[in-house]
């Protein structure tokens, strides 16, 4: 019964951790521009992240290392510094987008512009990290993300053409503007396959002292939790496909348009549901990304690290998440459009995937670290194919999208 409770709690946490501003923004953009057609990208990305999250937990259990510890130990300082530097920069952009998401949610609820909320939001995130524990962040804040199930309820209230939804699960490339379509797909993959998620997950397994009895629970949490998160993400795309094209909206220009996605199903309460869902999911993600930054640096340089200890016992760990928050808030406080920042950060995430995933896959196939628990060929092949596709598409599309505005 205790193990079942841990699995249930882990699944709930995974849902909260999976859904954040990147998923909401990219899925809404995709649904408005291309209807149900890009749903396959969510399926593909979720398949990859299930493998990666399960691997990160299995690696922590089998080796008693976090991913960052393993990369530093196996590859030495040069590869470690390259991996950490790229991940740190990308995570800063993602963290900025999450702060922007919380600030926008408060703007929708109060009418006060998001820029004015950026500093109070950042302070609130920092205070939760400073005073909170890993359990509070993992099981408390993230569990509130279940409110995002309102997107799934809205789909059934609206009643989409299910045959078209099923067709969207099959990969297609439209003849019209395939470049922009590919960029949208890259954004979806970057949002779903977020490296901070499996860095955070492996650190969490060590924080929670998982032993070999957790192999089954780890697999269940990865599969069920990520799948539920994907269902919510797909629901957002389905809603966008139903709502925006009939209104002549093919290109979402701001979160103000996304904010109305629940109103056809729930009326005036839809805006409040959306704002609350956006704020809570982005808060959970901001906490996780901030911790991932601190884990990344502290583990890499051999400092004390744990969210469960007091700040005076691991000051460098706390300094990293504090500095990350102070840097990440700058673009939001300056008034940079959170939607554009989010879309760009998701594309950059896809571009950065090989630098973190390839060393991790090598670790997962090294018996010196995982013994008999190393990867099978199916997991290796699936992750390599999906990450390679995301990387190639991002190389092809991101520069042209940026230059073309």
C-alpha positions in Angstrom: 0.0 0.0 0.0 2.9 2.4 0.9 4.5 1.7 -2.5 1.2 2.3 -4.3 0.8 5.6 -2.5 4.3 6.6 -3.6 3.6 5.7 -7.2 0.3 7.7 -7.1 2.0 10.7 -5.6 4.8 10.4 -8.2 2.4 10.3 -11.0 0.5 13.4 -9.8 3.9 15.2 -9.4 4.9 14.1 -12.9 1.7 15.6 -14.4 2.5 18.9 -12.6 6.1 18.8 -13.8 5.3 17.9 -17.4 2.9 20.7 -18.1 4.2 24.3 -18.1 4.3 27.4 -20.2 6.2 25.8 -23.1 3.6 23.1 -23.6 0.7 25.5 -23.3 2.3 28.0 -25.8 3.5 25.6 -28.4 0.4 23.4 -28.4 -1.9 26.5 -28.7 0.2 27.8 -31.6 0.2 24.5 -33.3 -3.6 24.0 -33.0 -4.4 27.4 -34.2 -2.0 27.2 -37.2 -2.4 23.5 -38.3 -5.4 22.1 -36.5 -5.0 18.5 -35.3 -2.2 17.6 -37.7 0.8 18.2 -35.2 -0.6 15.9 -32.5 1.9 13.3 -33.6 4.7 15.5 -32.3 3.3 15.3 -28.8 3.2 11.5 -29.1 6.7 11.3 -30.4 8.1 13.7 -27.7 6.3 11.9 -24.9 7.7 8.5 -26.1 11.2 10.0 -25.8 10.7 11.7 -22.5 9.2 8.5 -21.0 12.3 6.6 -21.9 14.6 9.4 -20.6 12.7 9.9 -17.3 12.7 6.1 -16.7 16.4 6.0 -17.5 17.2 8.8 -15.2 15.5 7.1 -12.3 17.0 3.7 -13.1 20.5 5.3 -13.4 20.1 6.9 -9.9 18.9 3.7 -8.4 21.5 1.4 -10.0 24.5 3.7 -9.7 23.7 6.0 -6.7 24.8 8.8 -9.0 22.8 11.7 -10.3 23.2 12.3 -14.1 25.5 15.2 -13.6 27.7 13.3 -11.2 27.9 10.5 -13.7 28.8 12.8 -16.6 31.6 14.4 -14.6 32.9 11.1 -13.4 32.8 9.3 -16.7 33.8 12.0 -19.2 36.0 14.4 -17.3 35.9 18.1 -16.9 35.8 19.2 -20.6 32.7 17.3 -21.6 31.2 18.1 -18.2 31.7 21.8 -18.5 30.3 21.9 -22.1 27.2 19.9 -21.0 26.6 22.0 -17.9 27.2 25.3 -19.6 24.7 24.6 -22.4 22.1 23.2 -20.0 22.5 26.2 -17.7 22.0 28.8 -20.4 19.0 27.0 -21.9 17.5 26.5 -18.4 17.8 30.3 -17.8 15.6 31.0 -20.8 13.1 28.4 -19.7 13.1 29.8 -16.2 12.5 33.3 -17.6 9.5 31.9 -19.6 8.1 30.3 -16.5 8.4 33.6 -14.5 6.6 35.3 -17.4 3.9 32.6 -17.3 3.2 33.2 -13.6 3.3 37.0 -14.1 0.8 36.8 -17.0 -1.5 34.6 -15.0 -1.6 37.4 -12.3 -2.2 40.0 -15.1 -5.2 38.1 -16.3 -6.6 37.9 -12.7 -5.8 41.5 -11.6 -5.4 43.6 -14.8 -2.0 44.8 -13.6 0.7 44.4 -16.4 2.9 41.3 -16.2 6.1 43.4 -15.9 5.0 44.7 -12.5 4.4 41.2 -11.2 7.8 39.8 -12.3 9.8 40.9 -9.2 7.2 39.8 -6.6 6.8 36.5 -8.5 10.6 35.9 -8.5 10.8 36.7 -4.8 7.9 34.3 -4.1 9.7 31.5 -6.0 12.9 32.2 -4.2 11.2 32.3 -0.8 9.6 28.9 -1.4 13.0 27.5 -2.4 14.7 29.1 0.6 12.2 28.0 3.2 10.7 24.9 1.6 11.7 21.3 1.4 12.0 18.9 -1.6 8.8 17.2 -0.5 6.9 20.5 -0.4 8.0 21.4 -3.9 7.7 18.0 -5.5 4.4 16.8 -3.9 2.8 20.0 -2.7 3.1 22.7 -5.4 3.4 20.3 -8.4 0.3 18.4 -7.2 -1.8 21.6 -7.6 -1.1 21.2 -11.3 -3.9 18.7 -11.4 -6.1 21.7 -11.9 -4.9 21.6 -15.5 -7.2 18.6 -16.0 -9.8 21.3 -16.8 -8.3 21.3 -20.3 -9.3 17.7 -20.7 -12.7 18.2 -19.3 -13.2 21.1 -21.8 -12.4 18.9 -24.7 -15.2 16.5 -23.8 -17.6 19.4 -23.2 -16.8 20.8 -26.7 -16.9 17.4 -28.4 -14.1 17.5 -31.1 -14.3 15.4 -34.4 -12.5 12.4 -32.9 -11.6 10.9 -36.3 -9.6 14.0 -37.1 -7.9 13.8 -33.7 -6.9 10.2 -34.4 -5.6 11.2 -37.8 -3.4 13.9 -36.2 -1.5 11.1 -34.4 0.0 10.0 -37.7 3.0 12.1 -38.9 2.3 14.4 -41.9 3.9 17.5 -43.4 1.6 20.0 -45.1 2.5 21.3 -48.6 1.8 24.9 -47.5 4.7 26.5 -45.5 6.5 23.3 -44.3 9.3 25.4 -42.8 7.0 27.0 -40.2 5.3 23.7 -39.6 8.6 22.1 -38.8 9.5 25.0 -36.5 6.2 24.4 -34.6 7.1 20.7 -34.3 10.6 21.6 -33.0 8.9 23.8 -30.4 6.6 21.0 -29.3 9.5 18.5 -29.0 11.6 21.1 -27.1 8.7 21.7 -24.7 8.0 18.0 -24.1 11.6 16.8 -23.9 12.9 19.3 -21.4 16.3 18.2 -20.1 15.8 19.9 -16.7 13.0 17.4 -16.1 15.3 14.3 -16.1 18.1 16.2 -14.3 15.6 17.1 -11.6 14.1 13.6 -11.6 17.5 11.8 -11.0 18.3 14.3 -8.2 14.9 13.6 -6.7 15.5 9.9 -6.7 18.7 10.5 -4.7 17.0 13.0 -2.4 14.2 10.5 -1.7 16.8 7.7 -1.2 15.3 5.3 -3.7 16.8 1.8 -3.5 16.4 -1.2 -5.8 12.9 -1.9 -4.7 11.9 1.3 -6.6 12.7 0.0 -10.2 9.1 -0.9 -10.8 7.7 2.3 -9.2 10.1 4.3 -11.3 8.9 2.7 -14.5 5.2 3.3 -13.5 5.8 6.9 -12.6 7.6 7.6 -15.9 5.0 5.9 -18.1 1.8 6.9 -16.4 2.9 10.4 -15.2 4.3 11.5 -18.5 1.4 10.0 -20.4 -1.2 11.9 -18.4 0.9 15.1 -18.9 0.8 14.4 -22.6 -2.9 14.0 -22.6 -3.4 17.4 -21.1 -1.0 18.9 -23.6 -2.8 17.2 -26.5 -6.1 18.5 -25.0 -4.8 22.1 -25.3 -3.9 21.6 -29.0 -7.3 20.0 -29.7 -9.1 23.0 -28.0 -7.0 25.4 -30.0 -7.8 23.6 -33.3 -11.5 23.8 -32.5 -11.6 27.4 -31.3 -9.2 29.6 -33.3 -9.5 28.6 -37.0 -13.3 29.3 -37.1 -12.5 32.8 -35.8 -9.9 33.4 -38.5 -7.0 33.1 -36.0 -4.1 31.1 -37.6 -1.2 32.8 -35.8 -1.5 33.4 -32.0 0.3 36.7 -31.3 0.1 36.8 -27.5 -1.1 35.0 -24.4 -4.2 37.2 -24.3 -5.5 35.0 -27.1 -4.5 31.8 -25.4 -6.2 32.9 -22.2 -9.7 32.5 -23.9 -9.1 28.9 -24.7 -11.4 27.6 -21.9 -14.2 30.2 -22.2 -16.2 28.3 -24.9 -16.5 25.4 -22.5 -16.8 27.1 -19.2 -18.0 30.6 -19.9 -16.6 33.5 -17.8 -15.1 31.0 -15.4 -12.9 29.7 -18.2 -10.6 32.7 -18.0 -10.1 32.2 -14.2 -9.5 28.5 -14.7 -6.9 29.2 -17.4 -5.1 31.8 -15.4 -5.0 29.7 -12.3 -3.8 26.6 -14.3 -1.2 28.7 -16.0 0.0 30.3 -12.8 0.2 27.0 -10.8 1.9 24.9 -13.5 4.4 27.7 -14.2 5.1 28.0 -10.5 5.8 24.3 -10.2 8.0 24.4 -13.3 9.9 27.6 -12.0 10.7 25.8 -8.8 11.8 22.7 -10.6 14.0 24.6 -13.1 15.6 26.6 -10.3 16.4 23.5 -8.4 17.7 21.8 -11.5 20.1 24.7 -12.0 21.3 24.4 -8.4 21.6 20.6 -8.7 23.5 21.0 -12.0 26.2 23.3 -10.7 26.5 22.0 -7.1 26.7 18.3 -8.2 29.1 19.1 -11.0 31.6 20.9 -8.7 31.2 18.6 -5.8 29.4 21.1 -3.4 26.9 20.2 -0.8 23.5 20.0 -2.3 20.0 19.2 -1.0 16.7 21.1 -0.9 16.0 19.3 2.4 18.9 20.9 4.3 19.1 24.4 5.7 20.6 27.2 3.5 23.4 27.7 6.0 24.5 24.1 5.4 24.8 24.4 1.6 25.1 28.1 0.8 26.6 27.6 -2.7 23.6 25.5 -3.7 21.3 28.3 -2.6 23.5 30.9 -4.3 23.0 29.2 -7.7 19.2 29.2 -7.7 19.2 32.7 -6.3 21.5 34.0 -9.1 19.5 32.1 -11.7 16.3 33.7 -10.6 17.9 37.2 -10.6 19.1 36.7 -14.1 16.0 35.1 -15.4 13.7 37.9 -14.2 15.5 40.5 -16.3 13.8 40.0 -19.7 10.3 39.8 -18.1 10.8 42.9 -16.0 12.1 44.6 -19.2 8.7 43.8 -20.9 9.9 41.2 -23.4 6.9 39.3 -24.8 6.7 36.1 -22.8 5.1 34.2 -25.7 8.0 34.9 -28.1 10.5 34.2 -25.3 8.8 30.9 -24.6 8.7 29.8 -28.3 12.3 30.7 -28.8 13.4 28.9 -25.6 11.6 25.7 -26.6 13.3 25.7 -30.0 16.7 26.3 -28.3 15.9 23.4 -26.0 15.4 21.1 -28.9 18.7 22.3 -30.4 20.6 21.6 -27.2 19.2 18.1 -26.6 22.1 16.0 -28.0 24.7 17.7 -25.7 22.9 16.3 -22.6 21.3 13.2 -24.0 24.2 11.6 -25.8 26.5 11.5 -22.8 23.6 10.2 -20.7 22.9 7.4 -23.1 26.6 6.4 -23.0 26.3 6.2 -19.2 23.1 4.1 -19.5 25.0 1.6 -21.5 28.1 1.4 -19.3 27.9 -1.6 -17.0 30.4 0.0 -14.7 27.6 2.4 -13.6 24.4 0.5 -14.1 25.5 -3.1 -14.2 22.8 -5.4 -15.4 20.3 -2.5 -15.6 21.8 -1.0 -18.8 19.6 0.0 -21.7 18.1 -2.3 -24.3 18.3 -1.5 -28.0 14.7 -0.3 -28.3 15.2 2.5 -25.7 18.5 3.5 -27.3 17.1 3.6 -30.8 13.9 5.5 -29.9 15.8 8.2 -28.0 18.5 8.6 -30.6 16.0 8.9 -33.5 13.8 11.4 -31.8 16.6 13.6 -30.5 18.4 13.5 -33.8 15.2 14.5 -35.6 14.6 17.4 -33.2 18.2 18.6 -33.6 18.2 18.5 -37.4 14.8 20.2 -37.7 15.9 22.9 -35.2 19.1 23.5 -37.2 17.1 23.9 -40.4 14.2 26.0 -39.1 15.2 28.1 -36.1 17.7 30.5 -37.8 15.3 31.2 -40.6 12.3 31.7 -38.3 14.3 34.2 -36.2 15.7 36.1 -39.3 12.2 36.0 -40.9 10.5 37.3 -37.7 
